[in-house]
Amino acid sequence: LNAVADKASSVQQIKARTPQISDAILVLLTSLDSATARSPQGKHKLRDDITERINGLLPKKSVKSTYFTEFVIQ
């Protein structure tokens, strides 16, 4: 029961901070160069950096990992 309450609280915190989370991710993405973004190591680091930035905005480190569903480089 406690885990369910914690998960619901985490979801609420993420929803409440969606603008800040989006901004943090956009700032991070615009700081990348295309060579880093194209490499497998760069993508893994980006995943870790996104997870860290999101958790930095939340009271608890609720995000365990980040997954890409789409990755487009222009």
N, CA, C and O atoms as CSV, one atom per row, in Angstrom:
chain,resi,resn,atom,element,x,y,z
A,1,LEU,N,N,0.824,-1.202,0.000
A,1,LEU,CA,C,0.000,0.000,0.000
A,1,LEU,C,C,0.864,1.260,0.000
A,1,LEU,O,O,0.547,2.242,-0.671
A,2,ASN,N,N,1.956,1.220,0.758
A,2,ASN,CA,C,2.865,2.366,0.801
A,2,ASN,C,C,3.506,2.630,-0.555
A,2,ASN,O,O,3.672,3.783,-0.952
A,3,ALA,N,N,3.865,1.566,-1.264
A,3,ALA,CA,C,4.487,1.716,-2.581
A,3,ALA,C,C,3.528,2.365,-3.561
A,3,ALA,O,O,3.938,3.176,-4.391
A,4,VAL,N,N,2.251,2.012,-3.472
A,4,VAL,CA,C,1.237,2.598,-4.358
A,4,VAL,C,C,1.092,4.083,-4.062
A,4,VAL,O,O,0.995,4.892,-4.984
A,5,ALA,N,N,1.076,4.445,-2.794
A,5,ALA,CA,C,0.961,5.854,-2.409
A,5,ALA,C,C,2.184,6.634,-2.862
A,5,ALA,O,O,2.061,7.759,-3.347
A,6,ASP,N,N,3.370,6.040,-2.706
A,6,ASP,CA,C,4.601,6.695,-3.157
A,6,ASP,C,C,4.590,6.916,-4.663
A,6,ASP,O,O,5.002,7.970,-5.147
A,7,LYS,N,N,4.114,5.911,-5.403
A,7,LYS,CA,C,4.062,6.031,-6.861
A,7,LYS,C,C,3.086,7.131,-7.267
A,7,LYS,O,O,3.390,7.937,-8.146
A,8,ALA,N,N,1.926,7.168,-6.636
A,8,ALA,CA,C,0.932,8.201,-6.951
A,8,ALA,C,C,1.485,9.587,-6.622
A,8,ALA,O,O,1.276,10.537,-7.377
A,9,SER,N,N,2.181,9.700,-5.512
A,9,SER,CA,C,2.784,10.976,-5.128
A,9,SER,C,C,3.845,11.396,-6.141
A,9,SER,O,O,3.931,12.570,-6.501
A,10,SER,N,N,4.642,10.450,-6.595
A,10,SER,CA,C,5.682,10.741,-7.589
A,10,SER,C,C,5.073,11.218,-8.896
A,10,SER,O,O,5.563,12.168,-9.507
A,11,VAL,N,N,4.013,10.564,-9.321
A,11,VAL,CA,C,3.329,10.961,-10.558
A,11,VAL,C,C,2.792,12.378,-10.420
A,11,VAL,O,O,2.901,13.176,-11.351
A,12,GLN,N,N,2.218,12.695,-9.274
A,12,GLN,CA,C,1.698,14.054,-9.048
A,12,GLN,C,C,2.826,15.082,-9.071
A,12,GLN,O,O,2.670,16.165,-9.635
A,13,GLN,N,N,3.961,14.743,-8.458
A,13,GLN,CA,C,5.100,15.658,-8.444
A,13,GLN,C,C,5.619,15.906,-9.861
A,13,GLN,O,O,5.941,17.039,-10.220
A,14,ILE,N,N,5.697,14.854,-10.653
A,14,ILE,CA,C,6.175,14.986,-12.029
A,14,ILE,C,C,5.205,15.841,-12.840
A,14,ILE,O,O,5.630,16.723,-13.586
A,15,LYS,N,N,3.912,15.585,-12.699
A,15,LYS,CA,C,2.921,16.392,-13.428
A,15,LYS,C,C,2.997,17.855,-13.024
A,15,LYS,O,O,2.897,18.743,-13.871
A,16,ALA,N,N,3.174,18.109,-11.733
A,16,ALA,CA,C,3.233,19.490,-11.245
A,16,ALA,C,C,4.466,20.226,-11.761
A,16,ALA,O,O,4.462,21.451,-11.875
A,17,ARG,N,N,5.510,19.480,-12.068
A,17,ARG,CA,C,6.764,20.099,-12.506
A,17,ARG,C,C,7.052,19.883,-13.995
A,17,ARG,O,O,8.189,20.048,-14.437
A,18,THR,N,N,6.059,19.528,-14.742
A,18,THR,CA,C,6.247,19.264,-16.173
A,18,THR,C,C,6.903,20.434,-16.915
A,18,THR,O,O,7.800,20.191,-17.723
A,19,PRO,N,N,6.506,21.683,-16.683
A,19,PRO,CA,C,7.189,22.777,-17.396
A,19,PRO,C,C,8.677,22.862,-17.065
A,19,PRO,O,O,9.495,23.081,-17.959
A,20,GLN,N,N,9.036,22.692,-15.800
A,20,GLN,CA,C,10.444,22.747,-15.401
A,20,GLN,C,C,11.217,21.562,-15.971
A,20,GLN,O,O,12.365,21.707,-16.393
A,21,ILE,N,N,10.587,20.396,-15.980
A,21,ILE,CA,C,11.234,19.197,-16.525
A,21,ILE,C,C,11.472,19.374,-18.017
A,21,ILE,O,O,12.559,19.078,-18.514
A,22,SER,N,N,10.466,19.852,-18.730
A,22,SER,CA,C,10.612,20.080,-20.173
A,22,SER,C,C,11.734,21.073,-20.454
A,22,SER,O,O,12.547,20.863,-21.353
A,23,ASP,N,N,11.771,22.146,-19.685
A,23,ASP,CA,C,12.824,23.152,-19.860
A,23,ASP,C,C,14.207,22.553,-19.615
A,23,ASP,O,O,15.130,22.792,-20.394
A,24,ALA,N,N,14.358,21.782,-18.548
A,24,ALA,CA,C,15.654,21.181,-18.217
A,24,ALA,C,C,16.120,20.241,-19.328
A,24,ALA,O,O,17.304,20.213,-19.667
A,25,ILE,N,N,15.198,19.479,-19.888
A,25,ILE,CA,C,15.546,18.550,-20.970
A,25,ILE,C,C,15.903,19.317,-22.240
A,25,ILE,O,O,16.872,18.973,-22.916
A,26,LEU,N,N,15.134,20.349,-22.571
A,26,LEU,CA,C,15.429,21.145,-23.769
A,26,LEU,C,C,16.782,21.835,-23.673
A,26,LEU,O,O,17.530,21.871,-24.650
A,27,VAL,N,N,17.101,22.380,-22.509
A,27,VAL,CA,C,18.404,23.024,-22.325
A,27,VAL,C,C,19.520,21.996,-22.507
A,27,VAL,O,O,20.531,22.276,-23.150
A,28,LEU,N,N,19.331,20.825,-21.948
A,28,LEU,CA,C,20.327,19.762,-22.094
A,28,LEU,C,C,20.480,19.358,-23.558
A,28,LEU,O,O,21.600,19.247,-24.057
A,29,LEU,N,N,19.367,19.140,-24.244
A,29,LEU,CA,C,19.423,18.703,-25.643
A,29,LEU,C,C,20.080,19.740,-26.543
A,29,LEU,O,O,20.832,19.385,-27.451
A,30,THR,N,N,19.807,21.006,-26.302
A,30,THR,CA,C,20.398,22.039,-27.168
A,30,THR,C,C,21.884,22.223,-26.893
A,30,THR,O,O,22.584,22.850,-27.688
A,31,SER,N,N,22.375,21.685,-25.780
A,31,SER,CA,C,23.805,21.802,-25.493
A,31,SER,C,C,24.625,20.670,-26.129
A,31,SER,O,O,25.855,20.710,-26.107
A,32,LEU,N,N,23.953,19.671,-26.689
A,32,LEU,CA,C,24.649,18.535,-27.305
A,32,LEU,C,C,25.133,18.871,-28.701
A,32,LEU,O,O,24.517,19.663,-29.414
A,33,ASP,N,N,26.243,18.261,-29.083
A,33,ASP,CA,C,26.627,18.334,-30.486
A,33,ASP,C,C,26.160,17.037,-31.162
A,33,ASP,O,O,25.939,16.030,-30.490
A,34,SER,N,N,26.017,17.066,-32.459
A,34,SER,CA,C,25.438,15.915,-33.165
A,34,SER,C,C,26.301,14.664,-33.061
A,34,SER,O,O,25.766,13.555,-33.038
A,35,ALA,N,N,27.620,14.812,-32.998
A,35,ALA,CA,C,28.495,13.636,-32.896
A,35,ALA,C,C,28.249,12.894,-31.589
A,35,ALA,O,O,28.211,11.664,-31.569
A,36,THR,N,N,28.082,13.630,-30.504
A,36,THR,CA,C,27.794,13.010,-29.208
A,36,THR,C,C,26.429,12.329,-29.233
A,36,THR,O,O,26.271,11.211,-28.741
A,37,ALA,N,N,25.455,13.009,-29.805
A,37,ALA,CA,C,24.094,12.467,-29.842
A,37,ALA,C,C,23.990,11.221,-30.708
A,37,ALA,O,O,23.122,10.379,-30.479
A,38,ARG,N,N,24.855,11.093,-31.690
A,38,ARG,CA,C,24.801,9.940,-32.593
A,38,ARG,C,C,25.484,8.698,-32.014
A,38,ARG,O,O,25.143,7.579,-32.399
A,39,SER,N,N,26.420,8.871,-31.118
A,39,SER,CA,C,27.167,7.722,-30.600
A,39,SER,C,C,26.360,6.972,-29.532
A,39,SER,O,O,25.588,7.583,-28.793
A,40,PRO,N,N,26.540,5.662,-29.457
A,40,PRO,CA,C,25.841,4.893,-28.417
A,40,PRO,C,C,26.201,5.381,-27.008
A,40,PRO,O,O,25.335,5.467,-26.138
A,41,GLN,N,N,27.481,5.700,-26.789
A,41,GLN,CA,C,27.894,6.192,-25.479
A,41,GLN,C,C,27.226,7.530,-25.158
A,41,GLN,O,O,26.828,7.781,-24.021
A,42,GLY,N,N,27.112,8.375,-26.170
A,42,GLY,CA,C,26.453,9.669,-25.996
A,42,GLY,C,C,24.988,9.513,-25.626
A,42,GLY,O,O,24.474,10.243,-24.779
A,43,LYS,N,N,24.321,8.563,-26.258
A,43,LYS,CA,C,22.908,8.311,-25.943
A,43,LYS,C,C,22.747,7.785,-24.518
A,43,LYS,O,O,21.819,8.182,-23.814
A,44,HIS,N,N,23.639,6.899,-24.090
A,44,HIS,CA,C,23.573,6.380,-22.720
A,44,HIS,C,C,23.800,7.499,-21.704
A,44,HIS,O,O,23.111,7.581,-20.687
A,45,LYS,N,N,24.779,8.358,-21.997
A,45,LYS,CA,C,25.044,9.478,-21.090
A,45,LYS,C,C,23.861,10.439,-21.073
A,45,LYS,O,O,23.491,10.957,-20.019
A,46,LEU,N,N,23.273,10.673,-22.230
A,46,LEU,CA,C,22.107,11.555,-22.305
A,46,LEU,C,C,20.968,11.010,-21.458
A,46,LEU,O,O,20.319,11.759,-20.729
A,47,ARG,N,N,20.725,9.709,-21.552
A,47,ARG,CA,C,19.692,9.073,-20.720
A,47,ARG,C,C,19.958,9.322,-19.238
A,47,ARG,O,O,19.062,9.705,-18.486
A,48,ASP,N,N,21.198,9.096,-18.839
A,48,ASP,CA,C,21.561,9.293,-17.435
A,48,ASP,C,C,21.413,10.759,-17.019
A,48,ASP,O,O,20.927,11.055,-15.928
A,49,ASP,N,N,21.837,11.670,-17.897
A,49,ASP,CA,C,21.739,13.104,-17.602
A,49,ASP,C,C,20.284,13.546,-17.476
A,49,ASP,O,O,19.955,14.344,-16.598
A,50,ILE,N,N,19.417,13.040,-18.339
A,50,ILE,CA,C,17.993,13.385,-18.268
A,50,ILE,C,C,17.406,12.884,-16.954
A,50,ILE,O,O,16.675,13.608,-16.278
A,51,THR,N,N,17.725,11.651,-16.598
A,51,THR,CA,C,17.222,11.083,-15.343
A,51,THR,C,C,17.686,11.925,-14.160
A,51,THR,O,O,16.895,12.220,-13.263
A,52,GLU,N,N,18.960,12.314,-14.149
A,52,GLU,CA,C,19.497,13.138,-13.056
A,52,GLU,C,C,18.803,14.493,-12.982
A,52,GLU,O,O,18.460,14.965,-11.899
A,53,ARG,N,N,18.601,15.108,-14.130
A,53,ARG,CA,C,17.961,16.434,-14.134
A,53,ARG,C,C,16.532,16.366,-13.634
A,53,ARG,O,O,16.099,17.232,-12.874
A,54,ILE,N,N,15.795,15.346,-14.051
A,54,ILE,CA,C,14.417,15.204,-13.576
A,54,ILE,C,C,14.414,14.973,-12.068
A,54,ILE,O,O,13.658,15.616,-11.339
A,55,ASN,N,N,15.254,14.062,-11.605
A,55,ASN,CA,C,15.303,13.780,-10.169
A,55,ASN,C,C,15.748,14.995,-9.364
A,55,ASN,O,O,15.361,15.142,-8.205
A,56,GLY,N,N,16.551,15.860,-9.960
A,56,GLY,CA,C,16.980,17.078,-9.285
A,56,GLY,C,C,15.838,18.057,-9.056
A,56,GLY,O,O,15.936,18.939,-8.203
A,57,LEU,N,N,14.764,17.908,-9.808
A,57,LEU,CA,C,13.604,18.787,-9.673
A,57,LEU,C,C,12.530,18.207,-8.754
A,57,LEU,O,O,11.559,18.889,-8.425
A,58,LEU,N,N,12.698,16.979,-8.348
A,58,LEU,CA,C,11.700,16.295,-7.526
A,58,LEU,C,C,12.177,16.178,-6.085
A,58,LEU,O,O,13.380,16.101,-5.835
A,59,PRO,N,N,11.237,16.163,-5.126
A,59,PRO,CA,C,11.633,16.012,-3.727
A,59,PRO,C,C,12.302,14.664,-3.436
A,59,PRO,O,O,13.208,14.587,-2.606
A,60,LYS,N,N,11.864,13.626,-4.105
A,60,LYS,CA,C,12.473,12.301,-3.985
A,60,LYS,C,C,13.012,11.904,-5.346
A,60,LYS,O,O,12.483,12.334,-6.371
A,61,LYS,N,N,14.049,11.097,-5.369
A,61,LYS,CA,C,14.563,10.595,-6.651
A,61,LYS,C,C,13.623,9.490,-7.127
A,61,LYS,O,O,13.870,8.307,-6.889
A,62,SER,N,N,12.551,9.884,-7.797
A,62,SER,CA,C,11.492,8.962,-8.178
A,62,SER,C,C,11.730,8.285,-9.525
A,62,SER,O,O,11.203,7.200,-9.773
A,63,VAL,N,N,12.519,8.914,-10.397
A,63,VAL,CA,C,12.741,8.378,-11.735
A,63,VAL,C,C,13.949,7.456,-11.693
A,63,VAL,O,O,15.050,7.871,-11.333
A,64,LYS,N,N,13.732,6.215,-12.063
A,64,LYS,CA,C,14.815,5.229,-12.030
A,64,LYS,C,C,15.588,5.205,-13.342
A,64,LYS,O,O,16.808,5.044,-13.331
A,65,SER,N,N,14.907,5.360,-14.462
A,65,SER,CA,C,15.576,5.408,-15.759
A,65,SER,C,C,14.706,6.113,-16.777
A,65,SER,O,O,13.497,6.271,-16.610
A,66,THR,N,N,15.375,6.530,-17.839
A,66,THR,CA,C,14.724,7.237,-18.932
A,66,THR,C,C,14.857,6.382,-20.190
A,66,THR,O,O,15.887,5.745,-20.408
A,67,TYR,N,N,13.832,6.372,-20.999
A,67,TYR,CA,C,13.845,5.601,-22.243
A,67,TYR,C,C,13.497,6.516,-23.404
A,67,TYR,O,O,12.632,7.385,-23.290
A,68,PHE,N,N,14.176,6.314,-24.516
A,68,PHE,CA,C,13.850,7.047,-25.732
A,68,PHE,C,C,12.836,6.240,-26.522
A,68,PHE,O,O,13.027,5.045,-26.748
A,69,THR,N,N,11.763,6.886,-26.940
A,69,THR,CA,C,10.817,6.222,-27.828
A,69,THR,C,C,11.007,6.708,-29.255
A,69,THR,O,O,10.555,6.077,-30.210
A,70,GLU,N,N,11.679,7.832,-29.379
A,70,GLU,CA,C,11.975,8.407,-30.690
A,70,GLU,C,C,13.249,9.218,-30.536
A,70,GLU,O,O,13.457,9.857,-29.505
A,71,PHE,N,N,14.098,9.198,-31.542
A,71,PHE,CA,C,15.337,9.966,-31.467
A,71,PHE,C,C,15.619,10.506,-32.867
A,71,PHE,O,O,15.995,9.753,-33.766
A,72,VAL,N,N,15.435,11.812,-33.044
A,72,VAL,CA,C,15.622,12.433,-34.352
A,72,VAL,C,C,16.703,13.503,-34.211
A,72,VAL,O,O,16.632,14.362,-33.333
A,73,ILE,N,N,17.691,13.437,-35.079
A,73,ILE,CA,C,18.753,14.439,-35.099
A,73,ILE,C,C,18.653,15.191,-36.417
A,73,ILE,O,O,18.638,14.585,-37.488
A,74,GLN,N,N,18.585,16.503,-36.330
A,74,GLN,CA,C,18.486,17.316,-37.551
A,74,GLN,C,C,19.767,18.078,-37.766
A,74,GLN,O,O,19.888,18.822,-38.739
